[in-house]
Amino acid sequence: MPLPIPSAAPADLPDGLLIDLKRLIDGARQRTVAAVNSELTLLYWSIGQRIHNQILQGRRADYGQEVLVTVSHHLEQEYGRGFAEKNLRRMVLFARLFPAAEIVATLSRQLTWSHFLALLPLKDPLQREFYAQMASTERWSVRTLRGRIDSMLYERTALSQQPANLIEQELTSLRQEQTLSPALLMTPARPGPVAALGWAAAWAMA
């Protein structure tokens, strides 16, 4: 039987019903996108780690080139351009620069593959970890992360002037407890501690 045609007159709905339903739908969509992004990031790390540890480590550069060309040829045919040789190189570099699986798993809950691509060119491991942890904690977009890197935010903090072991301690605290000493976030140009303003406002001023 055909479905009845709805009346032209709208039915009265309970207050807030549509708002609540839309909130549920939007929330589910956001969680789905976040889950997919996280799984893709972990997949790319696993591919890079597997290639690096089982094939490339300790081998000649020309051998590594041949392996990547062969692997990308097979994967690209079946799964598309996302597995081209250039992208496989990025995955290998990703696994090399972020060797700890548990840290990658934690970061991937907030950071997308595009975030990590913005971090890969950074040469200083402490600088790279600073931006990774801050992007995760502050929910930076990829555009914001790139802007912070381009403006040399890390280099302009007092944290970057500390001994390496102290920087490592502060970054560990940030990773585990989501806290960073306000004194180490002071910049020479702005002597007031950023904690008084809140991190988001401080980064906007930097």
C-alpha positions as CSV (number, residue, x, y, z in Angstrom):
1,M,0.0,0.0,0.0
2,P,1.3,3.5,-0.7
3,L,2.4,5.5,2.2
4,P,-0.1,8.2,3.4
5,I,0.7,11.7,2.2
6,P,1.6,13.9,5.2
7,S,-0.8,16.7,6.0
8,A,0.3,20.1,4.7
9,A,-0.2,21.5,8.2
10,P,3.0,20.9,10.4
11,A,2.5,18.8,13.5
12,D,3.3,20.2,16.8
13,L,6.6,18.9,18.1
14,P,7.9,18.8,21.7
15,D,10.1,21.7,22.5
16,G,13.8,21.1,21.5
17,L,13.1,17.8,19.8
18,L,14.6,18.8,16.4
19,I,17.5,20.5,18.1
20,D,18.3,17.4,20.1
21,L,17.9,15.1,17.1
22,K,20.2,17.3,15.0
23,R,22.7,17.3,17.8
24,L,22.7,13.5,17.9
25,I,23.2,13.3,14.2
26,D,26.0,15.8,14.1
27,G,27.7,14.2,17.0
28,A,27.6,10.8,15.4
29,R,28.9,12.2,12.1
30,Q,31.8,13.9,13.9
31,R,32.7,10.8,15.8
32,T,32.6,8.8,12.7
33,V,34.9,11.2,10.8
34,A,37.3,11.2,13.8
35,A,37.3,7.4,14.0
36,V,38.1,7.1,10.3
37,N,40.9,9.7,10.5
38,S,42.4,7.9,13.4
39,E,42.3,4.5,11.7
40,L,43.8,5.9,8.6
41,T,46.7,7.6,10.5
42,L,47.4,4.3,12.4
43,L,47.2,2.4,9.1
44,Y,49.8,4.7,7.5
45,W,52.0,4.4,10.6
46,S,51.8,0.6,10.5
47,I,52.6,0.5,6.8
48,G,55.6,2.8,7.3
49,Q,56.8,0.9,10.4
50,R,56.5,-2.5,8.6
51,I,58.4,-1.3,5.5
52,H,61.1,0.4,7.6
53,N,61.7,-2.3,10.2
54,Q,61.4,-5.4,8.0
55,I,62.8,-4.2,4.7
56,L,64.6,-0.9,4.6
57,Q,66.5,-0.8,7.9
58,G,70.2,-1.3,7.3
59,R,69.8,-1.8,3.6
60,R,71.3,0.1,0.7
61,A,69.5,3.2,-0.5
62,D,69.2,1.9,-4.0
63,Y,67.6,-1.3,-2.6
64,G,65.1,0.7,-0.6
65,Q,64.2,2.7,-3.8
66,E,63.5,-0.5,-5.7
67,V,61.4,-1.9,-2.8
68,L,59.3,1.2,-2.6
69,V,58.7,1.3,-6.3
70,T,57.6,-2.3,-6.4
71,V,55.4,-2.0,-3.3
72,S,53.8,1.2,-4.5
73,H,53.1,-0.3,-7.9
74,H,51.1,-3.2,-6.5
75,L,49.3,-1.2,-3.8
76,E,48.5,1.7,-6.1
77,Q,46.9,-0.6,-8.7
78,E,44.6,-2.1,-6.1
79,Y,44.0,0.8,-3.7
80,G,44.6,4.0,-5.6
81,R,47.0,6.9,-5.7
82,G,47.1,7.2,-1.9
83,F,49.7,4.5,-2.0
84,A,52.0,6.1,-4.6
85,E,55.7,5.9,-3.9
86,K,55.8,9.5,-2.6
87,N,53.2,8.7,0.0
88,L,54.9,5.5,1.0
89,R,58.0,7.5,1.7
90,R,56.0,9.8,3.9
91,M,54.6,6.8,5.8
92,V,58.1,5.4,6.4
93,L,59.4,8.8,7.6
94,F,56.3,9.0,9.8
95,A,57.2,5.7,11.5
96,R,60.8,6.7,11.9
97,L,60.1,10.1,13.5
98,F,57.2,8.8,15.6
99,P,58.5,5.3,16.6
100,A,56.3,4.9,19.7
101,A,53.0,3.2,18.8
102,E,51.2,4.3,21.9
103,I,52.1,8.0,21.4
104,V,50.9,7.8,17.8
105,A,47.7,6.1,18.9
106,T,47.0,8.9,21.5
107,L,47.8,11.7,19.1
108,S,45.7,10.2,16.3
109,R,42.6,10.8,18.4
110,Q,43.0,14.5,17.8
111,L,45.4,14.9,14.9
112,T,44.7,13.9,11.3
113,W,47.2,12.6,8.7
114,S,47.5,16.1,7.4
115,H,48.6,17.3,10.8
116,F,51.4,14.8,10.8
117,L,52.4,15.7,7.3
118,A,52.9,19.3,8.6
119,L,55.1,18.0,11.4
120,L,57.4,15.7,9.3
121,P,59.7,18.4,7.8
122,L,60.7,19.6,11.3
123,K,64.2,18.5,12.1
124,D,64.4,19.0,15.8
125,P,62.7,16.1,17.7
126,L,61.8,18.4,20.7
127,Q,60.4,21.0,18.4
128,R,58.4,18.4,16.6
129,E,57.0,16.9,19.8
130,F,56.1,20.4,21.1
131,Y,53.9,21.2,18.1
132,A,52.4,17.7,18.1
133,Q,51.4,17.9,21.7
134,M,50.2,21.4,21.6
135,A,48.1,20.7,18.4
136,S,46.5,17.8,20.1
137,T,45.9,19.6,23.4
138,E,44.6,22.8,21.9
139,R,42.7,21.1,19.0
140,W,44.5,23.1,16.4
141,S,43.4,22.8,12.8
142,V,46.0,21.9,10.2
143,R,46.0,25.6,9.1
144,T,46.6,26.8,12.6
145,L,49.4,24.3,13.2
146,R,51.1,25.4,10.0
147,G,50.7,29.0,11.1
148,R,52.3,28.3,14.5
149,I,55.2,26.5,12.8
150,D,55.7,29.3,10.3
151,S,55.6,31.9,13.0
152,M,58.3,29.9,15.0
153,L,56.1,29.8,18.1
154,Y,58.3,27.1,19.7
155,E,61.5,29.0,19.1
156,R,59.9,32.1,20.7
157,T,59.0,30.4,24.0
158,A,61.3,30.3,27.0
159,L,60.8,26.5,26.8
160,S,63.0,26.2,23.7
161,Q,65.9,27.9,25.6
162,Q,66.0,25.3,28.3
163,P,68.3,22.3,28.5
164,A,67.1,19.3,26.5
165,N,66.3,17.2,29.5
166,L,64.1,19.9,31.0
167,I,62.3,20.3,27.7
168,E,61.7,16.6,27.6
169,Q,60.3,16.6,31.1
170,E,57.8,19.4,30.3
171,L,56.7,17.7,27.1
172,T,56.2,14.5,29.0
173,S,54.1,16.4,31.5
174,L,52.1,17.9,28.7
175,R,51.5,14.5,27.0
176,Q,50.5,12.7,30.2
177,E,48.7,15.4,32.2
178,Q,47.9,18.0,29.6
179,T,49.7,20.6,31.7
180,L,52.7,22.7,30.9
181,S,54.6,25.0,33.3
182,P,53.4,28.6,32.6
183,A,56.9,30.0,33.3
184,L,58.3,28.0,30.4
185,L,55.7,29.4,28.0
186,M,56.7,33.0,28.6
187,T,58.3,34.7,25.6
188,P,61.0,37.4,25.7
189,A,58.7,39.8,23.8
190,R,55.8,39.2,26.2
191,P,57.1,38.7,29.8
192,G,53.7,37.9,31.3
193,P,52.9,34.2,31.8
194,V,50.4,33.0,29.2
195,A,48.5,31.0,31.7
196,A,47.0,34.2,33.0
197,L,45.3,34.6,29.6
198,G,44.6,31.0,28.8
199,W,46.5,29.1,26.1
200,A,44.2,29.9,23.2
201,A,44.4,33.7,23.8
202,A,48.2,33.5,24.2
203,W,48.6,31.7,20.9
204,A,46.4,34.2,19.2
205,M,48.7,37.0,20.5
206,A,51.9,35.2,19.5
